Every structure is written in C-alpha cells, then in structure tokens.
Amino acid sequence: MPDFDHLRVLLQRRIDLIADHAFRDRDAAGHLEALKNVSEELMAEHQKLRPQLPPRLNHFLTQASFSKALEYLDSSED
C-alpha cells in the first residue's frame, strides 16, 4: 500500500479536534478555525492521493467517514 502516513495524521488530528470540548468551550472561534484548517488539509490530501487510494478508503473519505477511514488505514498496516 502507498504511504498514507500524512493522511493518517490529518484524520487523527481532525478526530481529536472534534473531541476536544475544552478547546471548543474555551475558544469557540479558534476551535472552529482549527477544524476548518485541518478539514481543508484533509480534502487537499484526499485529492492528491485519490488516484492511488483503494476504492473503499476513497469511499470513506468521499463520504466524510473519517473514523472509518482511519480504522481502514490502521487495519491495513503490515
């Protein structure tokens, strides 16, 4: 499988940000901006990797099923 390390990092960062309620409660605008930035990075990485993505992983990313995409990557490790 191609190297999807950066994709994995972005997926984990987005999931962690969504779960960071303390950050959201402390700085809602900052939290939203951080979420927007990682989401844009994730979309760009998806587009860059799209030709080499396995169909199922591409489906998860297209449908914004980011937890499933991360699970797929983690289960596909050698």
mmCIF file of the N, C-alpha and C atoms, coordinates in Angstrom:
data_MODEL
# 
_entry.id   MODEL 
# 
loop_
_atom_site.group_PDB 
_atom_site.id 
_atom_site.type_symbol 
_atom_site.label_atom_id 
_atom_site.label_alt_id 
_atom_site.label_comp_id 
_atom_site.label_asym_id 
_atom_site.label_entity_id 
_atom_site.label_seq_id 
_atom_site.pdbx_PDB_ins_code 
_atom_site.Cartn_x 
_atom_site.Cartn_y 
_atom_site.Cartn_z 
_atom_site.occupancy 
_atom_site.B_iso_or_equiv 
_atom_site.pdbx_formal_charge 
_atom_site.auth_seq_id 
_atom_site.auth_comp_id 
_atom_site.auth_asym_id 
_atom_site.auth_atom_id 
_atom_site.pdbx_PDB_model_num 
ATOM 1   N N  . MET A 1 1  ? 0.847   -1.183 0.000  1.00 0.00 ? 1  MET A N  1 
ATOM 2   C CA . MET A 1 1  ? 0.000   0.000  0.000  1.00 0.00 ? 1  MET A CA 1 
ATOM 3   C C  . MET A 1 1  ? 0.891   1.245  0.000  1.00 0.00 ? 1  MET A C  1 
ATOM 4   N N  . PRO A 1 2  ? 0.498   2.285  -0.741 1.00 0.00 ? 2  PRO A N  1 
ATOM 5   C CA . PRO A 1 2  ? 1.276   3.527  -0.740 1.00 0.00 ? 2  PRO A CA 1 
ATOM 6   C C  . PRO A 1 2  ? 1.363   4.123  0.661  1.00 0.00 ? 2  PRO A C  1 
ATOM 7   N N  . ASP A 1 3  ? 2.199   5.112  0.805  1.00 0.00 ? 3  ASP A N  1 
ATOM 8   C CA . ASP A 1 3  ? 2.422   5.747  2.102  1.00 0.00 ? 3  ASP A CA 1 
ATOM 9   C C  . ASP A 1 3  ? 1.294   6.740  2.401  1.00 0.00 ? 3  ASP A C  1 
ATOM 10  N N  . PHE A 1 4  ? 0.464   6.387  3.352  1.00 0.00 ? 4  PHE A N  1 
ATOM 11  C CA . PHE A 1 4  ? -0.647  7.247  3.740  1.00 0.00 ? 4  PHE A CA 1 
ATOM 12  C C  . PHE A 1 4  ? -0.436  7.837  5.137  1.00 0.00 ? 4  PHE A C  1 
ATOM 13  N N  . ASP A 1 5  ? 0.813   7.981  5.561  1.00 0.00 ? 5  ASP A N  1 
ATOM 14  C CA . ASP A 1 5  ? 1.100   8.482  6.912  1.00 0.00 ? 5  ASP A CA 1 
ATOM 15  C C  . ASP A 1 5  ? 0.530   9.880  7.146  1.00 0.00 ? 5  ASP A C  1 
ATOM 16  N N  . HIS A 1 6  ? 0.721   10.777 6.176  1.00 0.00 ? 6  HIS A N  1 
ATOM 17  C CA . HIS A 1 6  ? 0.213   12.140 6.359  1.00 0.00 ? 6  HIS A CA 1 
ATOM 18  C C  . HIS A 1 6  ? -1.315  12.142 6.424  1.00 0.00 ? 6  HIS A C  1 
ATOM 19  N N  . LEU A 1 7  ? -1.940  11.331 5.610  1.00 0.00 ? 7  LEU A N  1 
ATOM 20  C CA . LEU A 1 7  ? -3.395  11.204 5.645  1.00 0.00 ? 7  LEU A CA 1 
ATOM 21  C C  . LEU A 1 7  ? -3.840  10.710 7.020  1.00 0.00 ? 7  LEU A C  1 
ATOM 22  N N  . ARG A 1 8  ? -3.149  9.729  7.546  1.00 0.00 ? 8  ARG A N  1 
ATOM 23  C CA . ARG A 1 8  ? -3.466  9.183  8.868  1.00 0.00 ? 8  ARG A CA 1 
ATOM 24  C C  . ARG A 1 8  ? -3.357  10.274 9.942  1.00 0.00 ? 8  ARG A C  1 
ATOM 25  N N  . VAL A 1 9  ? -2.294  11.067 9.867  1.00 0.00 ? 9  VAL A N  1 
ATOM 26  C CA . VAL A 1 9  ? -2.090  12.155 10.843 1.00 0.00 ? 9  VAL A CA 1 
ATOM 27  C C  . VAL A 1 9  ? -3.224  13.167 10.758 1.00 0.00 ? 9  VAL A C  1 
ATOM 28  N N  . LEU A 1 10 ? -3.602  13.545 9.547  1.00 0.00 ? 10 LEU A N  1 
ATOM 29  C CA . LEU A 1 10 ? -4.687  14.518 9.380  1.00 0.00 ? 10 LEU A CA 1 
ATOM 30  C C  . LEU A 1 10 ? -6.018  13.976 9.891  1.00 0.00 ? 10 LEU A C  1 
ATOM 31  N N  . LEU A 1 11 ? -6.302  12.723 9.593  1.00 0.00 ? 11 LEU A N  1 
ATOM 32  C CA . LEU A 1 11 ? -7.539  12.113 10.089 1.00 0.00 ? 11 LEU A CA 1 
ATOM 33  C C  . LEU A 1 11 ? -7.568  12.115 11.610 1.00 0.00 ? 11 LEU A C  1 
ATOM 34  N N  . GLN A 1 12 ? -6.461  11.709 12.228 1.00 0.00 ? 12 GLN A N  1 
ATOM 35  C CA . GLN A 1 12 ? -6.399  11.668 13.690 1.00 0.00 ? 12 GLN A CA 1 
ATOM 36  C C  . GLN A 1 12 ? -6.523  13.065 14.279 1.00 0.00 ? 12 GLN A C  1 
ATOM 37  N N  . ARG A 1 13 ? -5.867  14.049 13.640 1.00 0.00 ? 13 ARG A N  1 
ATOM 38  C CA . ARG A 1 13 ? -5.934  15.432 14.132 1.00 0.00 ? 13 ARG A CA 1 
ATOM 39  C C  . ARG A 1 13 ? -7.370  15.944 14.100 1.00 0.00 ? 13 ARG A C  1 
ATOM 40  N N  . ARG A 1 14 ? -8.093  15.659 13.020 1.00 0.00 ? 14 ARG A N  1 
ATOM 41  C CA . ARG A 1 14 ? -9.481  16.120 12.910 1.00 0.00 ? 14 ARG A CA 1 
ATOM 42  C C  . ARG A 1 14 ? -10.363 15.450 13.969 1.00 0.00 ? 14 ARG A C  1 
ATOM 43  N N  . ILE A 1 15 ? -10.204 14.160 14.124 1.00 0.00 ? 15 ILE A N  1 
ATOM 44  C CA . ILE A 1 15 ? -10.988 13.427 15.130 1.00 0.00 ? 15 ILE A CA 1 
ATOM 45  C C  . ILE A 1 15 ? -10.683 13.957 16.530 1.00 0.00 ? 15 ILE A C  1 
ATOM 46  N N  . ASP A 1 16 ? -9.410  14.195 16.810 1.00 0.00 ? 16 ASP A N  1 
ATOM 47  C CA . ASP A 1 16 ? -9.018  14.724 18.126 1.00 0.00 ? 16 ASP A CA 1 
ATOM 48  C C  . ASP A 1 16 ? -9.581  16.120 18.355 1.00 0.00 ? 16 ASP A C  1 
ATOM 49  N N  . LEU A 1 17 ? -9.565  16.946 17.330 1.00 0.00 ? 17 LEU A N  1 
ATOM 50  C CA . LEU A 1 17 ? -10.107 18.304 17.461 1.00 0.00 ? 17 LEU A CA 1 
ATOM 51  C C  . LEU A 1 17 ? -11.599 18.275 17.767 1.00 0.00 ? 17 LEU A C  1 
ATOM 52  N N  . ILE A 1 18 ? -12.329 17.426 17.071 1.00 0.00 ? 18 ILE A N  1 
ATOM 53  C CA . ILE A 1 18 ? -13.770 17.327 17.308 1.00 0.00 ? 18 ILE A CA 1 
ATOM 54  C C  . ILE A 1 18 ? -14.042 16.903 18.749 1.00 0.00 ? 18 ILE A C  1 
ATOM 55  N N  . ALA A 1 19 ? -13.201 16.044 19.280 1.00 0.00 ? 19 ALA A N  1 
ATOM 56  C CA . ALA A 1 19 ? -13.395 15.543 20.646 1.00 0.00 ? 19 ALA A CA 1 
ATOM 57  C C  . ALA A 1 19 ? -12.891 16.508 21.715 1.00 0.00 ? 19 ALA A C  1 
ATOM 58  N N  . ASP A 1 20 ? -12.184 17.565 21.313 1.00 0.00 ? 20 ASP A N  1 
ATOM 59  C CA . ASP A 1 20 ? -11.589 18.497 22.277 1.00 0.00 ? 20 ASP A CA 1 
ATOM 60  C C  . ASP A 1 20 ? -12.607 19.554 22.707 1.00 0.00 ? 20 ASP A C  1 
ATOM 61  N N  . HIS A 1 21 ? -13.503 19.148 23.584 1.00 0.00 ? 21 HIS A N  1 
ATOM 62  C CA . HIS A 1 21 ? -14.565 20.050 24.044 1.00 0.00 ? 21 HIS A CA 1 
ATOM 63  C C  . HIS A 1 21 ? -14.014 21.184 24.893 1.00 0.00 ? 21 HIS A C  1 
ATOM 64  N N  . ALA A 1 22 ? -12.930 20.956 25.597 1.00 0.00 ? 22 ALA A N  1 
ATOM 65  C CA . ALA A 1 22 ? -12.330 22.019 26.408 1.00 0.00 ? 22 ALA A CA 1 
ATOM 66  C C  . ALA A 1 22 ? -11.851 23.155 25.507 1.00 0.00 ? 22 ALA A C  1 
ATOM 67  N N  . PHE A 1 23 ? -11.180 22.819 24.413 1.00 0.00 ? 23 PHE A N  1 
ATOM 68  C CA . PHE A 1 23 ? -10.728 23.828 23.449 1.00 0.00 ? 23 PHE A CA 1 
ATOM 69  C C  . PHE A 1 23 ? -11.934 24.563 22.879 1.00 0.00 ? 23 PHE A C  1 
ATOM 70  N N  . ARG A 1 24 ? -12.942 23.817 22.477 1.00 0.00 ? 24 ARG A N  1 
ATOM 71  C CA . ARG A 1 24 ? -14.153 24.424 21.907 1.00 0.00 ? 24 ARG A CA 1 
ATOM 72  C C  . ARG A 1 24 ? -14.816 25.366 22.907 1.00 0.00 ? 24 ARG A C  1 
ATOM 73  N N  . ASP A 1 25 ? -14.929 24.941 24.162 1.00 0.00 ? 25 ASP A N  1 
ATOM 74  C CA . ASP A 1 25 ? -15.584 25.763 25.180 1.00 0.00 ? 25 ASP A CA 1 
ATOM 75  C C  . ASP A 1 25 ? -14.757 26.996 25.536 1.00 0.00 ? 25 ASP A C  1 
ATOM 76  N N  . ARG A 1 26 ? -13.439 26.858 25.505 1.00 0.00 ? 26 ARG A N  1 
ATOM 77  C CA . ARG A 1 26 ? -12.533 27.947 25.866 1.00 0.00 ? 26 ARG A CA 1 
ATOM 78  C C  . ARG A 1 26 ? -12.408 28.971 24.735 1.00 0.00 ? 26 ARG A C  1 
ATOM 79  N N  . ASP A 1 27 ? -12.400 28.511 23.483 1.00 0.00 ? 27 ASP A N  1 
ATOM 80  C CA . ASP A 1 27 ? -12.165 29.387 22.336 1.00 0.00 ? 27 ASP A CA 1 
ATOM 81  C C  . ASP A 1 27 ? -12.915 28.843 21.124 1.00 0.00 ? 27 ASP A C  1 
ATOM 82  N N  . ALA A 1 28 ? -14.216 29.119 21.092 1.00 0.00 ? 28 ALA A N  1 
ATOM 83  C CA . ALA A 1 28 ? -15.062 28.563 20.030 1.00 0.00 ? 28 ALA A CA 1 
ATOM 84  C C  . ALA A 1 28 ? -14.577 28.971 18.644 1.00 0.00 ? 28 ALA A C  1 
ATOM 85  N N  . ALA A 1 29 ? -14.195 30.232 18.483 1.00 0.00 ? 29 ALA A N  1 
ATOM 86  C CA . ALA A 1 29 ? -13.739 30.708 17.166 1.00 0.00 ? 29 ALA A CA 1 
ATOM 87  C C  . ALA A 1 29 ? -12.421 30.037 16.780 1.00 0.00 ? 29 ALA A C  1 
ATOM 88  N N  . GLY A 1 30 ? -11.509 29.911 17.717 1.00 0.00 ? 30 GLY A N  1 
ATOM 89  C CA . GLY A 1 30 ? -10.232 29.253 17.458 1.00 0.00 ? 30 GLY A CA 1 
ATOM 90  C C  . GLY A 1 30 ? -10.414 27.780 17.125 1.00 0.00 ? 30 GLY A C  1 
ATOM 91  N N  . HIS A 1 31 ? -11.328 27.137 17.842 1.00 0.00 ? 31 HIS A N  1 
ATOM 92  C CA . HIS A 1 31 ? -11.622 25.723 17.596 1.00 0.00 ? 31 HIS A CA 1 
ATOM 93  C C  . HIS A 1 31 ? -12.193 25.543 16.192 1.00 0.00 ? 31 HIS A C  1 
ATOM 94  N N  . LEU A 1 32 ? -13.135 26.395 15.830 1.00 0.00 ? 32 LEU A N  1 
ATOM 95  C CA . LEU A 1 32 ? -13.743 26.318 14.505 1.00 0.00 ? 32 LEU A CA 1 
ATOM 96  C C  . LEU A 1 32 ? -12.700 26.554 13.414 1.00 0.00 ? 32 LEU A C  1 
ATOM 97  N N  . GLU A 1 33 ? -11.808 27.520 13.635 1.00 0.00 ? 33 GLU A N  1 
ATOM 98  C CA . GLU A 1 33 ? -10.758 27.812 12.660 1.00 0.00 ? 33 GLU A CA 1 
ATOM 99  C C  . GLU A 1 33 ? -9.797  26.630 12.518 1.00 0.00 ? 33 GLU A C  1 
ATOM 100 N N  . ALA A 1 34 ? -9.423  26.018 13.634 1.00 0.00 ? 34 ALA A N  1 
ATOM 101 C CA . ALA A 1 34 ? -8.536  24.851 13.594 1.00 0.00 ? 34 ALA A CA 1 
ATOM 102 C C  . ALA A 1 34 ? -9.215  23.696 12.866 1.00 0.00 ? 34 ALA A C  1 
ATOM 103 N N  . LEU A 1 35 ? -10.490 23.506 13.121 1.00 0.00 ? 35 LEU A N  1 
ATOM 104 C CA . LEU A 1 35 ? -11.249 22.446 12.457 1.00 0.00 ? 35 LEU A CA 1 
ATOM 105 C C  . LEU A 1 35 ? -11.349 22.714 10.952 1.00 0.00 ? 35 LEU A C  1 
ATOM 106 N N  . LYS A 1 36 ? -11.587 23.964 10.593 1.00 0.00 ? 36 LYS A N  1 
ATOM 107 C CA . LYS A 1 36 ? -11.653 24.339 9.179  1.00 0.00 ? 36 LYS A CA 1 
ATOM 108 C C  . LYS A 1 36 ? -10.305 24.071 8.500  1.00 0.00 ? 36 LYS A C  1 
ATOM 109 N N  . ASN A 1 37 ? -9.217  24.450 9.156  1.00 0.00 ? 37 ASN A N  1 
ATOM 110 C CA . ASN A 1 37 ? -7.888  24.271 8.561  1.00 0.00 ? 37 ASN A CA 1 
ATOM 111 C C  . ASN A 1 37 ? -7.555  22.797 8.341  1.00 0.00 ? 37 ASN A C  1 
ATOM 112 N N  . VAL A 1 38 ? -7.791  21.970 9.346  1.00 0.00 ? 38 VAL A N  1 
ATOM 113 C CA . VAL A 1 38 ? -7.461  20.551 9.191  1.00 0.00 ? 38 VAL A CA 1 
ATOM 114 C C  . VAL A 1 38 ? -8.389  19.895 8.161  1.00 0.00 ? 38 VAL A C  1 
ATOM 115 N N  . SER A 1 39 ? -9.621  20.346 8.095  1.00 0.00 ? 39 SER A N  1 
ATOM 116 C CA . SER A 1 39 ? -10.551 19.802 7.102  1.00 0.00 ? 39 SER A CA 1 
ATOM 117 C C  . SER A 1 39 ? -10.098 20.150 5.688  1.00 0.00 ? 39 SER A C  1 
ATOM 118 N N  . GLU A 1 40 ? -9.626  21.383 5.495  1.00 0.00 ? 40 GLU A N  1 
ATOM 119 C CA . GLU A 1 40 ? -9.116  21.783 4.178  1.00 0.00 ? 40 GLU A CA 1 
ATOM 120 C C  . GLU A 1 40 ? -7.866  20.989 3.816  1.00 0.00 ? 40 GLU A C  1 
ATOM 121 N N  . GLU A 1 41 ? -6.972  20.794 4.773  1.00 0.00 ? 41 GLU A N  1 
ATOM 122 C CA . GLU A 1 41 ? -5.773  19.985 4.535  1.00 0.00 ? 41 GLU A CA 1 
ATOM 123 C C  . GLU A 1 41 ? -6.162  18.552 4.164  1.00 0.00 ? 41 GLU A C  1 
ATOM 124 N N  . LEU A 1 42 ? -7.140  18.035 4.865  1.00 0.00 ? 42 LEU A N  1 
ATOM 125 C CA . LEU A 1 42 ? -7.606  16.669 4.615  1.00 0.00 ? 42 LEU A CA 1 
ATOM 126 C C  . LEU A 1 42 ? -8.206  16.541 3.213  1.00 0.00 ? 42 LEU A C  1 
ATOM 127 N N  . MET A 1 43 ? -8.998  17.515 2.805  1.00 0.00 ? 43 MET A N  1 
ATOM 128 C CA . MET A 1 43 ? -9.581  17.483 1.464  1.00 0.00 ? 43 MET A CA 1 
ATOM 129 C C  . MET A 1 43 ? -8.487  17.557 0.397  1.00 0.00 ? 43 MET A C  1 
ATOM 130 N N  . ALA A 1 44 ? -7.490  18.396 0.614  1.00 0.00 ? 44 ALA A N  1 
ATOM 131 C CA . ALA A 1 44 ? -6.393  18.521 -0.346 1.00 0.00 ? 44 ALA A CA 1 
ATOM 132 C C  . ALA A 1 44 ? -5.595  17.216 -0.433 1.00 0.00 ? 44 ALA A C  1 
ATOM 133 N N  . GLU A 1 45 ? -5.349  16.599 0.708  1.00 0.00 ? 45 GLU A N  1 
ATOM 134 C CA . GLU A 1 45 ? -4.612  15.329 0.727  1.00 0.00 ? 45 GLU A CA 1 
ATOM 135 C C  . GLU A 1 45 ? -5.420  14.237 0.029  1.00 0.00 ? 45 GLU A C  1 
ATOM 136 N N  . HIS A 1 46 ? -6.714  14.229 0.248  1.00 0.00 ? 46 HIS A N  1 
ATOM 137 C CA . HIS A 1 46 ? -7.586  13.258 -0.416 1.00 0.00 ? 46 HIS A CA 1 
ATOM 138 C C  . HIS A 1 46 ? -7.486  13.422 -1.931 1.00 0.00 ? 46 HIS A C  1 
ATOM 139 N N  . GLN A 1 47 ? -7.575  14.652 -2.404 1.00 0.00 ? 47 GLN A N  1 
ATOM 140 C CA . GLN A 1 47 ? -7.499  14.895 -3.848 1.00 0.00 ? 47 GLN A CA 1 
ATOM 141 C C  . GLN A 1 47 ? -6.145  14.468 -4.413 1.00 0.00 ? 47 GLN A C  1 
ATOM 142 N N  . LYS A 1 48 ? -5.090  14.752 -3.672 1.00 0.00 ? 48 LYS A N  1 
ATOM 143 C CA . LYS A 1 48 ? -3.741  14.400 -4.124 1.00 0.00 ? 48 LYS A CA 1 
ATOM 144 C C  . LYS A 1 48 ? -3.570  12.882 -4.227 1.00 0.00 ? 48 LYS A C  1 
ATOM 145 N N  . LEU A 1 49 ? -4.112  12.167 -3.248 1.00 0.00 ? 49 LEU A N  1 
ATOM 146 C CA . LEU A 1 49 ? -3.929  10.719 -3.179 1.00 0.00 ? 49 LEU A CA 1 
ATOM 147 C C  . LEU A 1 49 ? -4.985  9.925  -3.945 1.00 0.00 ? 49 LEU A C  1 
ATOM 148 N N  . ARG A 1 50 ? -6.045  10.582 -4.354 1.00 0.00 ? 50 ARG A N  1 
ATOM 149 C CA . ARG A 1 50 ? -7.200  9.883  -4.932 1.00 0.00 ? 50 ARG A CA 1 
ATOM 150 C C  . ARG A 1 50 ? -6.822  8.813  -5.970 1.00 0.00 ? 50 ARG A C  1 
ATOM 151 N N  . PRO A 1 51 ? -5.903  9.082  -6.911 1.00 0.00 ? 51 PRO A N  1 
ATOM 152 C CA . PRO A 1 51 ? -5.592  8.052  -7.917 1.00 0.00 ? 51 PRO A CA 1 
ATOM 153 C C  . PRO A 1 51 ? -5.015  6.755  -7.340 1.00 0.00 ? 51 PRO A C  1 
ATOM 154 N N  . GLN A 1 52 ? -4.397  6.824  -6.176 1.00 0.00 ? 52 GLN A N  1 
ATOM 155 C CA . GLN A 1 52 ? -3.779  5.627  -5.612 1.00 0.00 ? 52 GLN A CA 1 
ATOM 156 C C  . GLN A 1 52 ? -4.531  5.053  -4.415 1.00 0.00 ? 52 GLN A C  1 
ATOM 157 N N  . LEU A 1 53 ? -5.676  5.631  -4.092 1.00 0.00 ? 53 LEU A N  1 
ATOM 158 C CA . LEU A 1 53 ? -6.447  5.141  -2.942 1.00 0.00 ? 53 LEU A CA 1 
ATOM 159 C C  . LEU A 1 53 ? -7.198  3.865  -3.282 1.00 0.00 ? 53 LEU A C  1 
ATOM 160 N N  . PRO A 1 54 ? -7.207  2.913  -2.362 1.00 0.00 ? 54 PRO A N  1 
ATOM 161 C CA . PRO A 1 54 ? -8.098  1.762  -2.541 1.00 0.00 ? 54 PRO A CA 1 
ATOM 162 C C  . PRO A 1 54 ? -9.549  2.269  -2.591 1.00 0.00 ? 54 PRO A C  1 
ATOM 163 N N  . PRO A 1 55 ? -10.401 1.639  -3.372 1.00 0.00 ? 55 PRO A N  1 
ATOM 164 C CA . PRO A 1 55 ? -11.781 2.124  -3.535 1.00 0.00 ? 55 PRO A CA 1 
ATOM 165 C C  . PRO A 1 55 ? -12.525 2.322  -2.212 1.00 0.00 ? 55 PRO A C  1 
ATOM 166 N N  . ARG A 1 56 ? -12.348 1.417  -1.285 1.00 0.00 ? 56 ARG A N  1 
ATOM 167 C CA . ARG A 1 56 ? -13.084 1.534  -0.018 1.00 0.00 ? 56 ARG A CA 1 
ATOM 168 C C  . ARG A 1 56 ? -12.623 2.752  0.786  1.00 0.00 ? 56 ARG A C  1 
ATOM 169 N N  . LEU A 1 57 ? -11.306 2.987  0.815  1.00 0.00 ? 57 LEU A N  1 
ATOM 170 C CA . LEU A 1 57 ? -10.771 4.154  1.521  1.00 0.00 ? 57 LEU A CA 1 
ATOM 171 C C  . LEU A 1 57 ? -11.253 5.436  0.849  1.00 0.00 ? 57 LEU A C  1 
ATOM 172 N N  . ASN A 1 58 ? -11.244 5.469  -0.472 1.00 0.00 ? 58 ASN A N  1 
ATOM 173 C CA . ASN A 1 58 ? -11.745 6.633  -1.193 1.00 0.00 ? 58 ASN A CA 1 
ATOM 174 C C  . ASN A 1 58 ? -13.216 6.886  -0.842 1.00 0.00 ? 58 ASN A C  1 
ATOM 175 N N  . HIS A 1 59 ? -13.991 5.828  -0.761 1.00 0.00 ? 59 HIS A N  1 
ATOM 176 C CA . HIS A 1 59 ? -15.408 5.954  -0.389 1.00 0.00 ? 59 HIS A CA 1 
ATOM 177 C C  . HIS A 1 59 ? -15.548 6.589  0.995  1.00 0.00 ? 59 HIS A C  1 
ATOM 178 N N  . PHE A 1 60 ? -14.797 6.093  1.967  1.00 0.00 ? 60 PHE A N  1 
ATOM 179 C CA . PHE A 1 60 ? -14.880 6.651  3.323  1.00 0.00 ? 60 PHE A CA 1 
ATOM 180 C C  . PHE A 1 60 ? -14.531 8.140  3.324  1.00 0.00 ? 60 PHE A C  1 
ATOM 181 N N  . LEU A 1 61 ? -13.495 8.516  2.594  1.00 0.00 ? 61 LEU A N  1 
ATOM 182 C CA . LEU A 1 61 ? -13.086 9.917  2.556  1.00 0.00 ? 61 LEU A CA 1 
ATOM 183 C C  . LEU A 1 61 ? -14.108 10.770 1.821  1.00 0.00 ? 61 LEU A C  1 
ATOM 184 N N  . THR A 1 62 ? -14.642 10.267 0.727  1.00 0.00 ? 62 THR A N  1 
ATOM 185 C CA . THR A 1 62 ? -15.649 10.999 -0.036 1.00 0.00 ? 62 THR A CA 1 
ATOM 186 C C  . THR A 1 62 ? -16.904 11.240 0.799  1.00 0.00 ? 62 THR A C  1 
ATOM 187 N N  . GLN A 1 63 ? -17.265 10.253 1.610  1.00 0.00 ? 63 GLN A N  1 
ATOM 188 C CA . GLN A 1 63 ? -18.460 10.359 2.449  1.00 0.00 ? 63 GLN A CA 1 
ATOM 189 C C  . GLN A 1 63 ? -18.186 11.031 3.802  1.00 0.00 ? 63 GLN A C  1 
ATOM 190 N N  . ALA A 1 64 ? -16.953 11.502 4.004  1.00 0.00 ? 64 ALA A N  1 
ATOM 191 C CA . ALA A 1 64 ? -16.534 12.133 5.261  1.00 0.00 ? 64 ALA A CA 1 
ATOM 192 C C  . ALA A 1 64 ? -16.701 11.193 6.454  1.00 0.00 ? 64 ALA A C  1 
ATOM 193 N N  . SER A 1 65 ? -16.487 9.915  6.211  1.00 0.00 ? 65 SER A N  1 
ATOM 194 C CA . SER A 1 65 ? -16.495 8.916  7.285  1.00 0.00 ? 65 SER A CA 1 
ATOM 195 C C  . SER A 1 65 ? -15.057 8.766  7.778  1.00 0.00 ? 65 SER A C  1 
ATOM 196 N N  . PHE A 1 66 ? -14.594 9.799  8.474  1.00 0.00 ? 66 PHE A N  1 
ATOM 197 C CA . PHE A 1 66 ? -13.180 9.889  8.807  1.00 0.00 ? 66 PHE A CA 1 
ATOM 198 C C  . PHE A 1 66 ? -12.741 8.855  9.835  1.00 0.00 ? 66 PHE A C  1 
ATOM 199 N N  . SER A 1 67 ? -13.604 8.520  10.762 1.00 0.00 ? 67 SER A N  1 
ATOM 200 C CA . SER A 1 67 ? -13.252 7.462  11.723 1.00 0.00 ? 67 SER A CA 1 
ATOM 201 C C  . SER A 1 67 ? -13.097 6.123  11.007 1.00 0.00 ? 67 SER A C  1 
ATOM 202 N N  . LYS A 1 68 ? -13.991 5.847  10.081 1.00 0.00 ? 68 LYS A N  1 
ATOM 203 C CA . LYS A 1 68 ? -13.899 4.599  9.311  1.00 0.00 ? 68 LYS A CA 1 
ATOM 204 C C  . LYS A 1 68 ? -12.652 4.595  8.434  1.00 0.00 ? 68 LYS A C  1 
ATOM 205 N N  . ALA A 1 69 ? -12.300 5.751  7.872  1.00 0.00 ? 69 ALA A N  1 
ATOM 206 C CA . ALA A 1 69 ? -11.091 5.841  7.049  1.00 0.00 ? 69 ALA A CA 1 
ATOM 207 C C  . ALA A 1 69 ? -9.854  5.547  7.897  1.00 0.00 ? 69 ALA A C  1 
ATOM 208 N N  . LEU A 1 70 ? -9.820  6.104  9.093  1.00 0.00 ? 70 LEU A N  1 
ATOM 209 C CA . LEU A 1 70 ? -8.683  5.860  9.988  1.00 0.00 ? 70 LEU A CA 1 
ATOM 210 C C  . LEU A 1 70 ? -8.639  4.392  10.404 1.00 0.00 ? 70 LEU A C  1 
ATOM 211 N N  . GLU A 1 71 ? -9.771  3.812  10.728 1.00 0.00 ? 71 GLU A N  1 
ATOM 212 C CA . GLU A 1 71 ? -9.829  2.384  11.066 1.00 0.00 ? 71 GLU A CA 1 
ATOM 213 C C  . GLU A 1 71 ? -9.337  1.541  9.896  1.00 0.00 ? 71 GLU A C  1 
ATOM 214 N N  . TYR A 1 72 ? -9.734  1.906  8.686  1.00 0.00 ? 72 TYR A N  1 
ATOM 215 C CA . TYR A 1 72 ? -9.295  1.185  7.498  1.00 0.00 ? 72 TYR A CA 1 
ATOM 216 C C  . TYR A 1 72 ? -7.770  1.236  7.378  1.00 0.00 ? 72 TYR A C  1 
ATOM 217 N N  . LEU A 1 73 ? -7.209  2.440  7.544  1.00 0.00 ? 73 LEU A N  1 
ATOM 218 C CA . LEU A 1 73 ? -5.748  2.585  7.451  1.00 0.00 ? 73 LEU A CA 1 
ATOM 219 C C  . LEU A 1 73 ? -5.041  1.773  8.540  1.00 0.00 ? 73 LEU A C  1 
ATOM 220 N N  . ASP A 1 74 ? -5.577  1.844  9.752  1.00 0.00 ? 74 ASP A N  1 
ATOM 221 C CA . ASP A 1 74 ? -4.948  1.116  10.873 1.00 0.00 ? 74 ASP A CA 1 
ATOM 222 C C  . ASP A 1 74 ? -5.036  -0.392 10.677 1.00 0.00 ? 74 ASP A C  1 
ATOM 223 N N  . SER A 1 75 ? -6.125  -0.864 10.092 1.00 0.00 ? 75 SER A N  1 
ATOM 224 C CA . SER A 1 75 ? -6.271  -2.306 9.900  1.00 0.00 ? 75 SER A CA 1 
ATOM 225 C C  . SER A 1 75 ? -5.490  -2.797 8.688  1.00 0.00 ? 75 SER A C  1 
ATOM 226 N N  . SER A 1 76 ? -5.043  -1.890 7.829  1.00 0.00 ? 76 SER A N  1 
ATOM 227 C CA . SER A 1 76 ? -4.313  -2.264 6.629  1.00 0.00 ? 76 SER A CA 1 
ATOM 228 C C  . SER A 1 76 ? -2.806  -2.242 6.827  1.00 0.00 ? 76 SER A C  1 
ATOM 229 N N  . GLU A 1 77 ? -2.355  -1.913 8.037  1.00 0.00 ? 77 GLU A N  1 
ATOM 230 C CA . GLU A 1 77 ? -0.914  -1.886 8.304  1.00 0.00 ? 77 GLU A CA 1 
ATOM 231 C C  . GLU A 1 77 ? -0.342  -3.287 8.202  1.00 0.00 ? 77 GLU A C  1 
ATOM 232 N N  . ASP A 1 78 ? 0.896   -3.336 7.744  1.00 0.00 ? 78 ASP A N  1 
ATOM 233 C CA . ASP A 1 78 ? 1.583   -4.642 7.653  1.00 0.00 ? 78 ASP A CA 1 
ATOM 234 C C  . ASP A 1 78 ? 2.108   -5.070 8.999  1.00 0.00 ? 78 ASP A C  1 
# 
